[in-house]
Amino acid sequence: MDLGLKDRVIVVTGGGEGIGQAISRLALNEGAAVVIVSRTSQNVEDFLTEMKQQSLPCDFVEAELGDAAQCRQAVEYIRQKHGRIDGLVNNAGSNDGIGLEKGDPEQFMESLRQNLLHYYAMAHYALPMLKASRGAIVNISSKVALTGQGGTSAYAAAKGAQLALTREWAAELLPFGIRVNAVLPAEVLTPLYRRWLDRQADPEAAKEKIVAHIPLGKRMTEAAEIAAMTVFLLSSTQSGHTTAQHLVVDGGYTHLDRTLT
């Protein structure tokens, strides 16, 4: 299937690691030029080196996404160097465990800054270029927005807000032909998830307990499967009439009856 992304410019926040890296990799394979906006890390540097060795058009802007001014600077860099944005994938963030009891209002607000503010800031500053291209936005949310998890109020609030913004922006941007959708992962074995497992008393037992409750195939979702849905939603040729949708890619973990597990 040709997704029609050749020579399109796709911006992926947190696009050098985990789910973001899988999205960047697939978009590049579809012929798009990808601009990663994130902090730097060894994983990001290794990915960029790999892409350079393959002569793939993968650019990088180092930014602290919790700072709206740096989001603006990143978008301005993209405007000057690439001249367009055809797709924005808001992906960066992490479950920081700021709960109702473990945490305080200041930590709650800082968590929203790290997990939510840049979704708005990147879309806000990229909007003129998205209007010009009649582009698409995909917000990576989480099943936590639908189910709750316990002990992670700030992350749940951010992820729920991302779903609300998806519908709000889809409505606001209809006149400009800009489609806005959300993808919701559940259990995906990213490096960040692996680090969490490694902190458990018995990492493999912890993993098996989780996997036992995933109905389809009793396995975790692959990052590449999240990427496939995300990149499909960026395609105006293949998903051109899809907007305001919340798509859960999780092997039935969120919605199927728990008696199945």
N, C-alpha and C positions, 0 to 999 in steps of 0.2 A: 504494500500500500504506500503510495506516494503522498506524504502529508503536506507537500507544497511549502516546505520550510527552507528550501535552498536559498541561501544568501539573506535570509531574514536575520534580524538581530534580536536575540533572546537574552534577557537579563535574569540571572538566577542568584538570589541572595543565599548565602551559605552554600554556594554551588560547587565547592571543592571537596566536600566531605559527605559521607552517608547518603541519604536520600537526595540531597542537592547534587552531589557528584554524579549519581546515576541519571538524574535529569539532564545535567550538562552533557554527559557522555552520549546520551541518546539523541539530544538535540543536535549535537555535532555530527553524529552519524547520519542524521537526516539532512545534512547540508547547511544547517544554520551556523551563524557566527554567534558565539556565546560570550557574554561578559559576566564574570563572577564578581559579586560584591560581598566581601566578608572580611573578617579578621584573617591574618595570615597564620599558618601552622605548618608543621612538617607534612601533614597529609595534603594540604592545599598545594604546597610547593612541589611535592612529588607528582601530583596530578597535572599541574601546569607543565612540568618538565616532560611528562609522558605525552601530553598533547602537542607540545612543541616538537618533540621528536617525530611525531606523526604528521607534522605540518598542518595541524588542524587549527582553525581560527578561534582560539580560546584566549580571551583577554581577561585581565584581573584588575580590580580596583580595591585597594585595601581601605576598609572603612569600619569604624565603630558604629554599627547600625542603630544603637541606642541613642545616638546623637543625630538629631534631625538635620543639623547643619552639614554633617558629613554625608548624609543621604543626598542632600541637595548638591554637594560638591561631586559626588559620584555620578549623579545623573548629568550634571554639566560636563563632566569628562566624557561621558558616553556621547552626548550631543556633539561635542567638538570633534571627537575622534571618529565616531561611527555615523553620526548624522541622523540616526533614526532608532526607534525602539518598536519592534513588532510584537513582542511578548514580554510580559513581566511575570516571573514566578517568585512570589513572596514565600520563602521557605525557612529562613534562618530562625533559630530559637531552640530552647531546651526546657525540659521539665525540671525546675529548680527546687521543688518541694516546699514552697512558701505556702503553708497551710493556715487554717483559721487559728489554730493554737500555736503551732511552730512558725513564728513570724510576727511581724507587726505592720502597721499601716505604711510605714516608710518602705519596708522591704516589699510589701505588696505593690506599691506604686513603682518601685524600681524594676520589679519583675515585669510589670506591664510595659515599661519603657523598653526593656530588652526583648520582649516577645510580641508586642503589639504595635508600638509606636511606628516602627519602621515599615510595617505593612501599609499604614496610611501615608507616611512620608514619601516612600518610594513611589507609590501610585500618584500622589499629589504632584510631585516634581516631574514624573514621567508623563503626565497626562497630555501635555501638548503634542509630544511625539506619538503617543498612542492614538490620539485623535487623528493625526496626519496619516497614520498607517492603518487606521481602523483595526487596531491590534486586539490583543487578548490579555487578560489577567487571570492567573491561577493562584489561589491562596492555598497553601498547604496547612491544614488544620490538624485535628486529632480526634479520635473517638472519645477522648476525655470530654470534649465539648458536648457530647450526647449522653454519655453514661456517668460522668463523674468518676473519681478514682479514690478520693479520700486523701487528705494531707497535702493537697496541691491547689489551693484556692486560686492563687494568682495565675497559674498556667491554665487552669480551667476557664477562668474569666477571659484570658487573652484568646484562647482557642474558640470559645463561644462567640466572642466579639468578632473574630475573623469570619465566622459563618454569617453573622448579621451584616457585616460590611460587604460580604459577597453579594447578598441579595440587594442591599442598598445601592451598591455601585452598579450592579446589573441594571437596576431601574434608572438610576441617574444617567448612565452612559448609553442607554438605548438609542438616543438620537444620533449618536456618533458611530454606531455600529460596533462598539467595543463590547465584547463578550466577557463575562466575569463568572468564574466557577471556582469551586473548592474541592480539594481531594483530601479525604480523611484516612490516614493510615491508623493502624492499631498496633500490632506487635511486629516490628521490623527490626531485624538484627543488624543495626548500624554499629559503627565503632563506639558511639556514645552509649548505646544500649549494652554493648559488650562490656564496657567499663562498669556500668551499673551491675551487671551480672557478676562480674569479677569481685565486687565488693561484698557479695553474699557469702554466707558461711559455706555453702555447697553450690557453686555456680551452675553446675550441670543439673543438679536436682531442681534448682530454682527455674531453670529453663524448661525442663521437662514438665514441671507443674503448670507453667503457662501454656506450653504447646498442647497439653492434654485438653485444654478448653477452646482450642481453635477448631471449629467443626470441619472445614474443608481441608482434608489431607493431613490434619494434625501436624501442621508445620507453620512456621512464621512466614509472613509475607516477605518476598524479596524486594529489595530497594528498586530493582529493575521493573518490577510490576507497578510500583507507584509511579515510576518514571514513565512507563508506557501510557498510563492513563493521563498523566500531566501533559505529555508532549502531544498526545491525541487532541486534548482540549485546546492546545495552542494553534491547531491547524484550522484555518478558515475554510479549507476545501473539504475536510472530512468531518468537522464538528461545527460547521458554520451556523447551525441553527440551535446550538446548545448554549444556554446562558442561565445564570441564577441557580445552578445545580450544586448540590452537596453529594459528592460521589464517594462512597465508603469502599475502600479496597482492603479487605481484611479477612477473607476466607470465611465470612459469615459470623465472625467473632462478636460483632456488636448486636446484630439483629436476630439471629436464629435462637430458637428456644434452647435454654441451657440443658434441657433433658437430653439433647443431642450429644452432649459431651459427658 
